[in-house]
Amino acid sequence: MASWNSIPLEVAYQVLGWTAFVSWSFSFYPQVILNFRRKSVVGLSIDFVVLNLTKHSSYLIYNATLYFSSVVQKQYFEKYGQGQMIPVAANDVAFSAHAVLLTSITLFQIAIYERGSQKVSKIAIGIVLAVWVGAAVCFFVALPTHSWLWLINIFSLIQVFMTVIKYTPQAFMNFMRKSTDGLSIGYFSLDFSGGVTNYAQMAVQSIDQDSWVNFYGNVGKMLLSVISVSFDILFMCQRFLLYPSAKALIPPKLSKESSEPLLQSSDHAVHENV
């Protein structure tokens, strides 16, 4: 396994990695807090949360296995070279575990809070079932030859696929409602910050090692940042440009004069003249 060539770059790598962890991890809390305060999840797409749980579970399997399994690490070095570094850091594992926990809490909130007419769509259920059945099939394919690196790369591709489609229900719901009320923009602001710093962390490692294996050897992590940042920009545009909160347009309290009718009835006018 390769070592760092530059101490400053190694420090930058750790700082960027844990900054991404903090940003991504804290991104879950604004929505959880908003749900708790409102005692409602109206405005939050249930499909988005369900798909998100599958996404983060797949990513946790990939990160934890590659980080802790010496067998999988050996297969990685055999494929990409003994001089390469494992592209998964401790912050990646910590983020994935935390993400699964907080997404599960959000699902629990959906179960107990007001959600209006919202329910999990058959399409989302079908996608989740298809993904896990497909993963089970891949496990039995990899079992005879112990192709564990290939198997966890499947989970990495699953999380990329889920990242692409998980945002679609929420973006579509915002479009149909012409509103982002009930959706915490703090989630996407922090998610954007996490995606940028995550990408920067990968770049720092590649510069130090003078190799881009870190990118094509961990396509899932690279695409995660690119896709997440792209959708975060879309949601922020929906919030601030396309569908600004209607609450800002409604004065909190009408004055006595403004509450009176502009046109008085003829009977009232005659009474005043008399």
C-alpha positions in Angstrom: 0.0 0.0 0.0 1.3 3.4 -1.0 2.1 6.1 1.6 1.7 9.9 1.4 4.5 11.9 -0.4 3.5 15.2 1.1 2.5 15.8 4.7 0.6 19.1 3.9 -1.4 17.2 1.3 -2.1 14.4 3.7 -3.4 16.9 6.3 -5.5 18.6 3.6 -6.9 15.2 2.6 -8.0 14.5 6.2 -9.4 18.1 6.7 -11.4 17.9 3.5 -12.6 14.4 4.3 -13.9 15.3 7.7 -15.4 18.5 6.5 -17.3 16.5 3.9 -18.4 14.2 6.7 -19.7 17.1 8.9 -21.5 18.8 6.0 -23.1 15.6 4.7 -24.0 14.3 8.2 -25.4 17.6 9.4 -27.4 17.9 6.2 -29.9 15.4 7.6 -30.8 17.3 10.7 -32.6 20.4 9.3 -35.3 18.2 7.7 -35.6 16.0 10.8 -36.0 19.1 13.0 -38.5 20.7 10.6 -40.6 17.6 10.6 -40.5 17.5 14.4 -41.5 21.1 14.7 -44.4 20.9 12.2 -45.4 17.4 13.3 -45.9 16.9 9.6 -44.0 15.6 6.5 -46.2 17.2 4.0 -44.0 18.6 1.3 -41.3 15.9 1.7 -41.4 13.2 -0.9 -41.8 9.8 0.8 -40.4 8.1 -2.4 -37.3 10.3 -2.0 -36.7 9.0 1.6 -37.4 5.4 0.7 -35.0 5.4 -2.3 -32.5 7.3 -0.2 -32.4 4.6 2.4 -31.5 2.0 -0.2 -28.9 4.3 -1.6 -27.1 4.9 1.7 -27.4 1.2 2.7 -25.6 0.2 -0.5 -23.0 2.8 0.0 -22.4 1.6 3.5 -21.8 -1.9 2.3 -19.3 -0.7 -0.2 -17.4 1.6 2.1 -17.3 -0.6 5.2 -16.3 -3.7 3.2 -13.5 -2.0 1.3 -12.2 -0.2 4.4 -12.2 -3.2 6.8 -11.8 -6.3 4.7 -8.2 -7.3 4.0 -9.4 -9.8 1.4 -11.2 -7.2 -0.6 -8.2 -4.8 -0.2 -5.9 -7.5 -1.6 -8.1 -7.9 -4.6 -8.1 -4.2 -5.1 -4.3 -4.0 -5.0 -4.1 -7.0 -7.5 -6.3 -5.1 -9.9 -5.0 -1.6 -9.6 -1.4 -2.1 -8.3 0.3 -2.5 -5.0 1.5 1.1 -5.1 -2.1 2.5 -4.9 -4.0 3.7 -1.9 -7.4 2.4 -0.8 -9.9 5.1 -2.0 -12.1 4.8 1.0 -11.3 6.8 4.2 -12.7 6.5 7.7 -14.9 9.5 7.1 -16.6 7.7 4.2 -17.6 4.8 6.5 -18.7 7.1 9.3 -20.8 9.2 6.9 -22.5 6.1 5.5 -23.4 4.6 8.8 -24.7 8.0 10.1 -26.7 8.4 6.9 -28.5 5.1 7.2 -29.4 5.9 10.8 -30.8 9.4 10.1 -32.7 8.3 7.0 -34.3 5.6 9.1 -35.3 8.2 11.7 -36.9 10.3 8.9 -38.8 7.2 7.7 -40.1 6.8 11.3 -41.2 10.4 11.3 -43.1 9.7 8.1 -44.9 6.8 9.8 -46.0 8.8 12.8 -46.5 12.4 11.5 -49.2 14.0 9.3 -48.4 13.2 5.7 -51.7 14.1 3.9 -52.5 11.9 1.0 -48.8 11.0 0.4 -47.8 7.4 0.3 -45.0 5.3 -1.2 -45.5 4.8 -4.9 -45.6 1.4 -6.5 -42.7 2.5 -8.7 -40.5 3.2 -5.7 -41.4 -0.1 -4.1 -40.7 -1.9 -7.4 -37.3 -0.2 -7.8 -36.2 -1.0 -4.2 -37.3 -4.7 -4.6 -35.6 -5.0 -7.9 -32.3 -3.5 -6.6 -32.1 -5.9 -3.6 -33.1 -8.9 -5.6 -30.5 -8.0 -8.1 -27.9 -7.6 -5.3 -28.8 -11.0 -4.0 -28.3 -12.6 -7.4 -24.9 -10.9 -7.7 -23.9 -12.3 -4.3 -24.5 -15.9 -5.5 -22.7 -15.2 -8.7 -19.7 -13.9 -6.8 -19.7 -16.7 -4.2 -18.1 -19.6 -6.2 -15.1 -17.5 -7.2 -15.0 -15.2 -4.2 -15.1 -12.1 -6.5 -15.8 -9.8 -3.6 -14.3 -6.7 -5.2 -16.6 -7.1 -8.1 -19.5 -7.6 -5.8 -18.9 -4.4 -3.7 -18.4 -2.5 -7.0 -22.0 -3.6 -7.8 -23.1 -2.0 -4.6 -21.2 1.1 -5.5 -23.0 1.3 -8.9 -26.3 0.7 -7.1 -25.7 3.8 -4.9 -24.9 5.8 -8.0 -28.1 4.6 -9.7 -30.1 5.4 -6.6 -28.5 8.8 -6.3 -29.6 9.6 -9.9 -33.2 8.6 -9.4 -33.8 9.4 -5.7 -34.0 13.1 -6.2 -36.5 12.9 -9.1 -39.6 12.4 -6.9 -38.8 15.4 -4.8 -38.0 17.6 -7.8 -41.2 16.5 -9.5 -43.3 17.1 -6.4 -41.9 20.7 -6.1 -42.7 21.3 -9.7 -46.3 20.0 -9.4 -46.9 22.0 -6.2 -45.0 25.0 -7.4 -43.7 25.2 -3.9 -40.9 23.9 -1.7 -42.7 24.5 1.6 -42.1 21.6 4.0 -38.8 20.9 2.4 -35.7 22.0 4.4 -33.3 23.8 2.0 -30.6 23.3 4.7 -30.4 19.7 3.7 -29.4 20.6 0.1 -27.1 23.5 1.1 -25.1 21.2 3.4 -25.2 18.4 0.9 -23.8 20.7 -1.8 -20.9 21.6 0.6 -20.3 18.0 1.3 -20.2 17.1 -2.4 -17.7 19.8 -3.3 -15.3 19.0 -0.4 -15.6 15.3 -1.1 -14.5 15.9 -4.7 -11.7 18.1 -3.5 -10.5 15.4 -1.2 -10.2 12.9 -4.1 -8.3 15.5 -6.1 -5.8 16.0 -3.3 -5.1 12.3 -3.1 -4.6 12.1 -6.8 -2.2 15.0 -6.9 -0.1 13.5 -4.1 0.1 10.1 -5.7 0.4 11.6 -9.2 -2.3 9.1 -10.3 -6.0 9.3 -11.2 -6.7 5.7 -10.1 -8.4 7.2 -7.1 -11.1 8.4 -9.5 -11.7 5.5 -11.8 -10.9 3.0 -9.0 -13.8 4.5 -7.1 -16.3 5.7 -9.7 -19.1 5.5 -7.2 -17.6 8.2 -4.9 -16.7 10.4 -7.8 -20.2 10.2 -9.4 -21.8 10.6 -6.0 -20.3 14.1 -5.7 -21.0 15.2 -9.2 -24.7 14.0 -9.2 -25.4 15.3 -5.7 -24.0 18.8 -6.4 -26.0 19.0 -9.7 -29.3 18.2 -8.0 -28.5 20.4 -5.0 -28.2 23.3 -7.4 -31.5 22.4 -9.0 -33.3 22.4 -5.6 -31.8 25.7 -4.5 -32.9 27.2 -7.8 -36.4 25.8 -7.1 -36.4 27.3 -3.6 -35.0 30.7 -4.3 -35.8 31.4 -8.0 -38.7 29.4 -9.2 -40.9 28.8 -6.2 -39.9 31.2 -3.4 -41.8 30.6 -0.2 -45.3 32.1 -0.3 -45.2 32.9 3.4 -42.9 35.8 2.7 -45.6 37.3 0.5 -48.4 37.3 3.2 -48.2 40.0 5.9 -48.4 38.5 9.4 -51.2 40.7 10.5 -53.7 42.9 8.7 -54.3 46.4 10.2 -57.9 47.5 11.1 -58.1 49.8 8.0 -56.9 47.1 5.6 -59.4 44.6 7.0 -62.4 46.9 6.1 -64.1 46.5 2.7 -62.9 48.8 0.0 -66.5 49.3 -1.2 -69.2 50.0 1.4 -72.7 48.7 0.9 -75.3 51.2 -0.3 -77.4 50.8 3.0 -74.3 51.6 5.0 -73.6 54.7 2.9 -77.1 56.0 3.2 -77.0 55.5 7.0 -73.9 57.6 7.2 -75.4 60.4 5.0 -78.4 60.6 7.3 
